[in-house]
């Protein structure tokens, strides 16, 4: 099931690359399932959204026998127009279905990225301007989860891609300001950061990225040195290393629930060759995590809360300078 939250402003009858004023956003549901380019959501509203969400949870439990249905929030990266944000959650649902065995519930957050590679810096501004709306959405989701905690036996996860990790970082920082820390159930069981366009030291305990870990049982960071998109991002960010390309600067300074996975053996040009997205375009290394079967198998075990040392096809990276078992490589 696909759902959407967006803070894109409507221009000429379409969701544009400008944000709504006043940190506003809309809930979208009732996905019509039409072909790519004609598909979309024909219903809006918080109450209907919440009803549709919990109806699907109950359907998965009662009709398909899924005891703990998976519900995921997905935050796209830069270079995505509104249609692109729909395409990404459509592809993600299909990719996870093939590995999990059923279609999980995917809630997209579509912030007003321009959908053009050359607009990287303006996308960063739009991401920054979207944080208020995203934080308000997180507060709503937290309220929904808390209100239905006794009846909602589900597994919650969040996947952020590329610059979407910046939206998540700032959103959890502001969420912490609002709540003072998680209360009761954590907001997410598992968080997956794929190709994060964050500084390599962003998640350290003395930096603001640590707030992602505050609202998550575990955080899994997938990175690859073969990601040329993040190499370009490093240049735009004055040469500072990116987490999604270089991994963490200091593994000893990470919160204990953050784990890094070196995926370069699969997130590379040769391994992703032949994969295509919904728009029939070749999948890039930067986006490979959402498509490559082997990486998706690892992510699926992560969002299923398998112990970090029990996830198949991983090897712990031993480093004399690292005292925590928080660094792995896919083999």
C-alpha positions in Angstrom: 0.0 0.0 0.0 1.3 3.5 -0.9 0.5 6.7 1.0 2.1 10.1 0.7 2.7 13.2 2.7 3.9 16.3 0.8 4.6 20.0 1.5 4.8 20.8 -2.3 2.7 23.8 -3.3 0.2 23.3 -6.1 1.0 25.4 -9.2 -1.3 25.3 -12.3 -3.0 22.2 -10.9 0.2 20.3 -10.2 2.5 19.7 -7.2 5.5 22.0 -7.9 9.1 22.4 -6.7 8.0 25.1 -4.2 7.1 24.4 -0.6 3.7 25.3 0.9 3.7 28.4 3.1 3.5 28.2 6.9 5.1 24.8 7.2 2.0 23.2 5.9 1.6 19.8 4.3 -1.1 17.5 3.1 -1.9 13.8 3.7 -2.6 11.8 0.5 -4.2 8.4 0.2 -6.3 6.4 -2.3 -3.5 5.6 -4.7 -5.2 5.0 -8.1 -2.7 2.4 -9.4 -2.6 3.9 -12.9 0.4 3.6 -15.3 3.5 5.7 -14.7 2.9 9.4 -15.3 -0.8 9.1 -14.8 -0.9 7.6 -11.3 -1.4 9.5 -8.1 -3.5 9.9 -5.0 -7.1 11.1 -5.3 -7.9 11.6 -1.7 -6.4 14.0 1.0 -6.9 14.5 4.7 -5.4 13.4 8.0 -8.5 11.4 9.2 -8.9 9.5 5.9 -5.1 8.9 5.8 -5.1 7.4 9.3 -8.2 5.3 8.6 -6.7 3.9 5.4 -3.4 3.2 7.2 -4.9 1.2 10.1 -7.3 -0.6 7.8 -4.4 -1.9 5.8 -2.6 -2.9 9.0 -5.6 -4.9 10.1 -6.1 -6.4 6.6 -2.5 -7.6 6.5 -2.9 -9.2 9.9 -6.3 -10.7 9.5 -6.4 -11.6 5.8 -2.7 -12.4 5.0 -1.7 -13.6 8.5 1.2 -11.1 8.9 1.6 -10.7 12.7 3.7 -7.6 12.6 3.1 -5.8 9.3 6.0 -3.5 8.2 5.3 0.2 7.8 8.0 2.4 6.3 8.5 6.1 5.9 10.5 7.0 2.8 12.3 10.3 2.3 13.6 10.9 -1.2 16.8 12.7 -2.2 17.5 15.6 -4.5 16.7 15.6 -8.2 13.1 14.4 -7.8 10.0 16.1 -9.0 6.6 15.0 -7.6 6.2 12.2 -10.1 9.7 11.0 -9.4 8.8 10.8 -5.7 5.8 8.6 -6.5 8.0 6.4 -8.8 10.5 5.9 -6.0 8.0 4.6 -3.4 6.3 2.5 -6.1 9.7 0.9 -7.0 10.6 0.5 -3.3 7.3 -1.3 -2.5 7.8 -3.7 -5.4 11.5 -4.3 -4.5 10.7 -5.1 -0.9 7.7 -7.2 -1.8 10.0 -9.5 -3.8 12.2 -10.0 -0.8 9.8 -9.8 2.2 7.0 -11.8 0.5 4.2 -9.2 0.8 3.8 -5.5 0.0 4.7 -3.4 3.1 3.0 -0.1 3.7 5.2 2.7 2.3 4.5 6.3 3.3 6.5 8.8 1.1 7.5 12.2 2.2 7.7 14.3 -1.0 9.6 17.6 -0.4 10.0 20.1 -3.3 13.2 19.0 -4.9 13.4 20.4 -8.4 14.0 17.2 -10.3 17.1 18.6 -12.1 20.6 17.6 -11.3 22.0 21.1 -11.9 19.8 22.4 -9.1 21.7 20.7 -6.3 22.3 23.8 -4.2 18.7 25.1 -4.6 17.5 21.6 -3.6 19.5 21.9 -0.4 17.7 25.2 0.3 14.3 23.5 -0.4 15.3 20.6 1.9 16.2 23.1 4.7 12.9 25.0 4.1 10.9 21.7 4.3 12.2 20.7 7.7 9.4 22.5 9.6 6.7 20.7 7.7 8.5 17.4 8.0 8.9 17.9 11.8 5.2 18.6 12.1 4.5 15.4 10.2 6.8 13.4 12.5 4.9 14.8 15.5 1.7 13.7 13.9 3.1 10.2 13.2 4.4 10.0 16.8 0.9 10.9 18.0 -0.7 8.3 15.8 1.7 5.6 16.9 1.2 6.5 20.6 -2.6 6.6 20.3 -2.7 3.2 18.7 0.2 1.6 20.6 -1.9 -1.1 22.3 -3.6 -2.2 19.1 -0.8 -1.6 16.5 1.4 -4.6 16.4 3.6 -3.5 13.5 7.2 -3.0 12.7 8.1 0.6 11.8 11.1 1.7 9.8 12.3 4.8 8.0 14.5 4.8 4.8 16.1 8.1 3.8 18.0 8.4 0.6 20.8 11.0 -0.3 19.7 14.5 0.7 16.6 13.0 2.3 19.0 12.2 5.1 19.5 15.9 5.7 15.7 16.3 6.0 15.7 13.5 8.5 18.6 14.8 10.5 17.1 18.3 10.9 13.6 16.9 11.5 14.8 14.6 14.4 16.7 17.5 15.8 13.6 19.7 15.9 11.5 16.8 17.1 13.9 16.5 20.1 13.4 20.2 20.8 9.7 19.6 20.8 9.5 16.4 22.8 12.7 16.6 24.8 13.5 13.0 23.8 11.4 9.9 22.9 8.7 8.9 25.3 7.5 5.4 25.6 7.8 3.5 22.3 10.5 4.8 19.9 9.2 6.4 16.8 11.1 3.9 14.5 12.2 0.4 15.2 14.8 0.6 12.4 16.2 3.5 10.3 18.0 2.9 7.1 20.3 5.7 5.7 21.2 4.9 2.1 23.9 6.9 0.4 23.5 9.7 3.0 24.5 13.1 1.8 25.7 14.1 5.2 29.2 14.9 6.5 31.2 11.9 7.6 31.1 13.1 11.2 27.4 14.0 11.2 26.2 11.1 13.4 28.9 11.4 16.1 27.7 11.9 19.7 28.7 15.6 19.7 26.9 16.4 16.5 23.3 17.0 15.7 22.9 13.9 13.6 22.9 11.9 16.8 19.2 12.8 17.2 18.3 10.2 14.5 19.6 7.6 16.9 17.4 9.1 19.7 14.2 8.1 18.0 15.3 4.8 16.6 16.0 1.4 18.1 18.8 1.0 15.5 20.3 3.0 12.6 21.9 1.3 9.6 24.1 3.4 7.3 24.8 1.9 3.8 27.7 3.5 1.9 29.9 2.9 -1.1 33.2 4.5 -2.3 31.8 4.0 -5.9 29.1 6.6 -5.4 30.2 9.3 -7.9 27.1 11.5 -7.1 28.4 11.9 -3.6 31.8 12.6 -4.9 30.3 15.6 -6.7 28.4 16.5 -3.6 31.7 16.6 -1.7 33.0 19.2 -4.2 29.9 21.3 -3.7 30.3 21.0 0.1 33.9 22.4 -0.1 35.5 19.0 -0.2 34.1 17.6 3.0 33.8 13.8 2.9 30.3 12.4 2.7 29.0 9.7 5.0 27.4 7.8 2.0 30.8 7.5 0.2 33.5 7.4 2.9 31.7 6.0 6.0 32.2 7.5 9.4 35.2 9.5 10.5 35.4 8.0 13.9 33.6 4.8 14.7 34.3 5.1 18.5 32.3 8.4 18.7 29.1 6.9 17.3 26.1 6.1 19.5 25.9 2.4 20.2 22.8 1.8 18.1 24.4 3.1 14.9 25.8 0.5 12.4 27.7 1.2 9.2 27.7 -1.3 6.2 30.2 -1.0 3.4 28.2 -2.0 0.3 30.8 -1.3 -2.3 30.8 -4.9 -3.5 27.3 -4.5 -4.8 26.8 -0.7 -5.0 29.0 -0.3 -8.0 28.7 0.2 -11.8 29.2 -3.4 -12.8 27.0 -5.0 -10.2 24.0 -2.7 -10.8 24.3 -3.0 -14.6 21.0 -4.2 -16.2 18.8 -2.9 -13.4 16.2 -0.3 -14.6 13.7 1.8 -12.7 10.0 2.4 -13.2 10.7 5.0 -15.9 12.8 2.5 -17.8 16.1 4.3 -17.0 19.3 2.6 -15.9 19.7 2.6 -12.1 22.7 4.6 -10.9 25.1 3.4 -8.2 23.7 6.3 -6.0 20.2 4.7 -6.2 21.3 1.0 -6.3 20.4 0.3 -2.7 16.7 0.4 -3.6 17.0 -2.1 -6.5 19.9 -4.5 -6.0 18.6 -7.8 -4.7 21.5 -8.5 -2.5 21.5 -5.1 -0.8 17.7 -5.4 -0.4 18.1 -8.7 1.3 20.5 -7.1 3.8 18.1 -4.2 4.4 15.2 -6.6 4.9 17.0 -8.4 7.6 17.9 -5.1 9.2 14.2 -3.8 9.2 13.2 -7.3 10.6 15.4 -6.5 13.6 17.8 -9.4 13.1 20.9 -9.0 15.3 23.7 -7.2 13.6 26.0 -10.2 13.8 23.4 -12.6 12.6 22.6 -10.8 9.3 23.7 -13.1 6.5 26.4 -12.1 4.0 28.1 -9.6 6.3 31.6 -9.6 7.8 32.6 -7.4 10.7 35.5 -5.0 9.8 38.1 -5.3 12.4 40.1 -2.1 13.0 42.7 -1.6 15.7 41.3 1.9 16.2 37.7 0.8 16.6 36.4 -0.7 19.9 32.7 -1.1 18.9 31.3 -3.8 16.7 29.5 -1.2 14.5 31.3 -1.6 11.1 30.5 -4.3 8.6 31.1 -5.1 4.9 28.8 -7.0 2.6 30.6 -10.0 1.1 
